[in-house]
Every structure is written in C-alpha cells, then in structure tokens.
Amino acid sequence: MLLYSCFSSTTSSSCRLQGRFDLNGMHKAGDVVLGGLFEIHFFSAFPDQSFTSEPQQPTCHGFDVIGFRQAQTMAFAIEEINRNTNLLHNVTLGYRLYDNCNKLGVGFRGALTLASGQEEQIILDKTCAGSPPVLGIVGDSSSTRSIAISAVLGLYRVPMVSYFSTCSCLSNRQKFPSFFRTIPSDAFQVRAMIQILNHFGWTWAGLLVSGDDYGLHAARSFQSDLSLSGEGCLAYLEVLPWGNDPAELRRIVDVMKKSTAHVVIVFAHEGHMINLMKEVVRQNVTGLQWMASEAWTAAPVLQTPQLMPYLGGTLGIAIRRGEIPGLRKFLLQIHPNLHNHSNSYGNNMVRFWEHTFQCRFPPPPAGWVESGGVICTGEEDLESEGTEFLDLSNLRAEYNVYKAVYALAYALDDMLQCTPGRGPFSGNSCTTLQTMEPWQLVYYLETVNFTTSFGDQVSFDENGDALPIYDIMNWLWLPDGRTKVQNVGEVKRSASKGEELTLFEDKIFWNFQSKKPPRSVCSESCPPGTRMMRMKGKPECCFDCIPCSEGKISNNTNSMECTSCPEDFWSSPQRDHCVPKKTEFLSYHEPLGICLTATSLLGTLICAAVLGIFIYYRKTPIVRANNSELSFQLLLSLKLCFLCSLLFIGRPRLWTCQMRHAAFGISFVLCVSCILVKTMVVLAVFKASKPGGGASLKWFGAVQQRGTVLLLTCIQAAICVVWIVSASPLPHKNTQYHSDKIVYECVVGSTVGFAVLLGYIGLLAILSFLLAFLARNLPDNFNEAKLITFSMLIFCAVWVAFVPAYISSPGKHADAVEVFAILASSFGLLVALFGPKCYIILLRPERNTKKAIMGRGVVKS
C-alpha cells in the first residue's frame, strides 16, 4: 500500500513504515484476520500542524455507546464462528477493529493501516509469502467514508462489506469493484418511500436532505424515481446546512410553512434533524406528516416530550431488525483489565466503562475526586446499570454487522473448501491459507448465500447489494407522555414477487385530530367527466379540471385526455360513461309515423272502396265509357302506390332499402302508364268519331293498351334491377346530422340510378300532361282530358316540389318528405280522376245514363 520505504544494507534488505498511526482499536490474533471500522467516538480534534516538528495524531472524544456495541457485535460474531465446527474448521479468525471517530481522515488512516499492517519492519530476505494483514474489512458506517476508502481499497481488490453505507452510488461496480453491503441501497429506500406515498395517496411532498453524499444522492434518486413513477411531485427540495445556521434553517422552515404539502421527507442524519427541529419548534410548525430515512428513524435524541407534538406519528424506514442469540451474555462478560490496558479491547473498554458508570480509573484527572467524582474499580455491575448498551430489543445496525462478518466467513469457508483442479482461478487452481489474496475472496463473496439463525437469507447481487428489506416504523406518542417506536409493516424485494409493501394501518398512530392519514395533494383529483390540464409553470401534480367535450368521457381521476366513446355510443350528461346513442328513423310508434301510416292505409281503403264501386257499377255507362279495364288497372296501381309508402316507415333493413324505391318506381310508372294510355285512347276515340278516322282505333285495342302499359312498366323494372345489381341501396347509420344520435337511413347507392328512376316517372308524367292538355277542349261527353290534365298538374307539382325538399331534409325527415310526396300525388290522382265519377255514380245517378252522356256537349272548333 506504498506505506513502506525500502532500503538495502550489506547484511539484509528490509522495509520500514513511513509512519505509524495512533488509532483506538481492538484486536485479536488469528489464522485469518478480519478488519473493522466503527464509530466509537463522535468527534475528533486535529492539532495545529506547523510542520516544525513531527505532526501529532488526532484525538477523539464523545464516546458513542452504540458504535462500541457494534464493534463488540463483530467480536462476538467472530468468537461464535470460531466455536462453530461446521464453519471454517481448523481455522481461527482474528480481528482488528479501529475507531473512525466519525471523521473521514481518521477512518482513512484506519483502513490503510488494516490493509498494510502496523509492523515496524519487514525483512525481505525470504520469499515474502504469507497472508495479508487483513483479508477483508467490515465497514464503514458512513457513505462518504465508504466511498473514499473503497475507491482506494478497490484498486487492490480488498473486499469491504459495509453495514450502514446506503448511498446508491456505491452500487457502481466500475468504481467500487470490491464493495459489498448488508444494508439496502438508498435506491431501494427511495422506492420504498415512494411506495408508501402511493399507498396513502400523497402526491405532493417536500424533501429535505443533508448536504453530503448520503443526502444528495438520495435527492437525485428520489427526483428520478418519482418522475418515472408519475405518481407524485416534490413541492420543494431543500439541503439542510451543516452545523447550526439559524438564517438558513429559518428560510427552510418558512418554505415548509408556506407550502401546501403536508408530508415532509427527510434524508439526513440526526444532527441535522436536531438543528432543524429547534427552528420548527420556535415557529410552532405543526400539522405535518414526517417521513424519516433510516439514518434518524430510531434516533432516541429526537423522541422527547418537547418534540413529539411535532414528530409524533412519524413514519420511518428502518434497517431490518434481527435477533442475535448469545450477544447479551457476551456483552456482560467484558471488563476492563486494570493491569494491562493494551489488552484486546484497548483503551476503548476503559472509556466505555468510565462513560457508563461516570467514574474515572486511577490516576483520575486533577480535581476529579475533590469535585465529588467517583473512582472506577472495574468491578461495577454492568447488568444492574440498565444502560442502552444492553438494550438489545432493537438490533438493526448490529444485525447488519453480524451478517457482514458471517458473509466474509462463509466466503472464506467456500474458498478453503475448493477442490484442486476444479478451482475458479487460472488453470482451475485453488488457493490455500498461506497463499490466498484478498481479490480471491471477492470472487467467493459474489456467490455467497446463507441463512441467518433469525431466518434471513443473505446474498449479494451483481452490484454487491444484499437482498433489500426494510421495516416501517411509526413514532407512537402514548397518553402518559412516553414514546414508542413500533413496527407497522415492511417492504422487501424478492425474485418471485418483486417489491412488496406490507402495512398494518390499524396500528399506525396519526398525530392529527382526525386520527386519520392526512391529505397531501397539490390539486384534488378531478371528478369523473373532467380531465386534468396542468397549471403553467407548476409541477405536473398541480392542475385544473376541464370538463370533457361532448362525445368524450373520463372516469379516471388522473386522466390527461378524455376518451372518445365508440361509434354507436355517446357521453352521458355527466361525461363519466358512454351510453348508447339515441336512434332516429321514421318509426311506426311516433306521431309522424302513425299519421303517415294511417294516411297510407286510408288511401288504400279508399282505392279499394272506389274499385268496389266501379266493379259494382261496371255495366253503367259512365264506367264503361271511361275504359273500365284501364280504370281497374289504375285503381290497383294507386293502391300499390299507397302501400309502397309503408316501406319507408320503420327501421331500415337491407330488403326494405332495396324494395322501397323499386316498389315506388314501378307502382308509379304503372299508374302513370295507365293514365298515358287512357289519354291516348281518348284522343284516338275522338279522332275516330270524325269522318275517315276509324282506322286509328285499330292501334288502341285492348291488347295494345295492355301491351303498352306492360312495356312501359317493364322498362322501369329493368331500371330498378340494374340499379339494385350495380349499386344497391343499403341501410346506413348516419352520425353526421347529430353527434349524439344515430340516424338510420337508406343510402341510394347510386344517385344516377335514383335520378333515372325519378326521371323516367317524370318523363311519362310530362308526356301524359302534354297529351291531356292538348285534349282539354274535346267535348266532355267523349273524354276526361280535363280531369287528367288537372291530375297530372297536381302530380308534377308535387314531385317538382319534392326534389328540393328531399335534398334539404335530413334523416327521417327525408323519408317523411318522400312518403308525403307519394301520398299527396296518389291522393291527387285518386281524387282528380275518380272523384267526379263517384260523385255521379253515387249522388247523381240520373246522369249515369247513355243518353245523358251522349247528349251533352257540343264540339268546339
């Protein structure tokens, strides 16, 4: 480790130490020695260094009982391993434990000493073979010190297993290749805290961190993981100052007071919290839910009657508690050796004894006895004192120390049990107790896997991190003023289930009047039917709630966008769910449909009645004179015209869409064809009544009349067949007219087909109208030209008005317009053509004679 200076002489070659560090420590010899770094004193003092004389060693003060207990736990674990015949058989473990005095410089000195040894001089005239001073190191307790020490020891691949360094940066295998730890990384602690936040719905929290590696790396991890989870935001992030900085602490507490966040997360050490809470108490900041990192979750110095009104109910992440059978008995056996202060416990035991019993060993400091001080005898009863040193109900860091020692022991045991020729090293070789190197132990540490007597599995992942598990603690403020830190759950990660959070909410003490978890959100969740819109310039957890537009819904309180309803659905009035769209078509159940249906049936009945009258009076002159066969055909076609209108009422189906226009077109062509032939017959009869015009009647016999009607009707039928085959009308769900309605309609399929159908009807109607108009001045007793002219005028007027009305009418109103046009034109033809005849037949029978018909009228020239 470059701590030796080498020189040669005529007799031998040797190396000597450049310098020797005066370190507080404990040691025990063994075949293999493990090192340890512990915080046995809180503070250290460095003397002035003028470099005019040899620099003096730093001194440590402020005895840390808990740190001393952790060091004793390592000594106990090694004693227990040495007694275990199933582990490291015939190998005795020793230890060298040094005090880091809570100072990087002192801890670094201890680490270099462990790696290099303290021998004053090493003779190099032999093979230089042998085991290193220590094979592995348990420590350090601080992330900052572990980073510095492991960065150097990692160069030589000296394994270092920490029991309390949590910085996530130490998981970087490139920088720290030989670093392991039995405490979970802060990365897992951060995720555990985020899981707790999510569990209680706390999306708005403040974060306070210490200004060292521990706090700053935790802050970065927290911001990153919280952002990735999308489950919350930080209201503020503040770095707690080192030492007592009243102005900065006042500013930080002011930020906490003004913030709407009711949850405060603190990644810092208990020293930071002590200074912070002084200002919190001064400003009387209550109503906050504190969340503690493992560094101060179990700090007794904060669990005081003065601070519990503020810190009561704190939820904290704590290192896994364990039980170490036999540790109490081992601790009770330690005693100072008054005759040999250089024993295995060193001066630390004397300082522990003096600290515990508030006494001094001889010779006491000047004035100690005079001021009433007690002299230590070394025979004081440790058990009767009842100090925190023997309170083993909450072993957490000590349990990690215990696991770290056993991890090194199991790795060493695996290495020594290697079968030659099957080893992992070059040439499948193994190592021996005399030739082993620290880097070889690193290989076995990476694969170590064992279970403690407490039932916890210990192994390391690819980053040197142990299987993570934390206890969740709650600070309970009892009615009598006492405090209790109780376990209310755990969070752990397993290979099968991933990260699991278990909370016993009924056990949690909430320091609020409601005795319930507080609400801590920047903006309340949006009600169903609204979406979130982030507030400009604020974190994503701060938002306004905007109602969803029509046709969109939101039943997710965290939705940034509203969801469009499916095609056949529409948003409810509350915009929280989709409902089937209202359907619209010309129905038999609505007033308009009922009215049109009744009118259609009425027209059909009237046609039937007129047909019955004509059949009954078929032998009367007025019926015979008006071409009874064509009249019967005309009445039947009008009946079909009335009935075809029913195809336009009701929900459109494929067959009704195909039939409605075909039936309408063919029925009206049949009707108009009959009128056209009727008109042509009237003209032919009148022409035949003149001299020399008899030949014209031969072209308008009964067969020719039927053939003409059939031919004209077949042309329309052919048009309909071509239309249906090439571009059939289809039912269609139209949502263009109304967004919240489905309008069922028939699309014509081919506009050209529909136009040709209507055009053909119009052509026949116009032709009939023109012929009837030409025959309007013929004698009344010979023809009904005037009635045909009037009927065709009504027919054409109705259908000319139909086209613009049909085009401009949406949905069911288009069907209603078409039905109305059918009914109006049908009634027009029925009344105009058959009304006068029925009037004569029924009301003026005296005019229904051949004489009356033949004797009236004068030919007009």
Secondary structure, DSSP 8 states (H G I E B T S, - for coil): ---EEEEE-SS-EEEEES------EEEE--SEEEEEEE--EEEEE-----SSS-----EEEEE-HHHHHHHHHHHHHHHHHHH-TTSSTT--EEEEEEE-TT-HHHHHHHHHHHHH---SEEE-SS---S--S-SEEE--SSHHHHHHHHHHHGGGT--EEESS---GGGG-TTT-TTEEESS--HHHHHHHHHHHHHHHT--EEEEEEESSHHHHHHHHHHHHHHHHHTS-EEEEEEEE-SS--HHHHHHHHHHHHH-S--EEEEES-HHHHHHHHHHHHHHT--S-EEEE-TTTTT-GGG-STTTHHHHTT-EEEEE--B--TTHHHHHHT----TT-TTSTTTHHHHHHHHHHHTEE-SS--TTTTTTT-EE--S---HHHH--GGG--TTBSHHHHHHHHHHHHHHHHHHHHT--TTS-SBGGGB---TTT--HHHHHHHHHH-EEE-TTS-EEEB-TTSBB--EEEEEEEEE-TTS-EEEEEEEEEEEETTTEEEEEE-GGG----STT-S-----SS----TTEEEEE-TTS-TT-EEEEE--TTEE---TT-SS-EE--TTEEE-TTSSSEEE-EEE---TTSHHHHHHHHHHHHHHHHHHHHHHHHHHTTTSHHHHHT-HHHHHHHHHHHHHHHHHGGGGSSS--HHHHHHHHHHHHHHHHHHHHHHHHHHHHHHHHHHHTSTT-GGGGGGGSHHHHHHHHHHHHHHHHHHHHHHHHHS--EEEEE-SS-TTEEEEEEE-S-HHHHHHHHHHHHHHHHHHHHHHHHTTTS-TTT--HHHHHHHHHHHHHHHHHHHHHHHH--THHHHHHHHHHHHHHHHHHHHHHHHHHHIIIII-GGG-SHHHHHSS-----
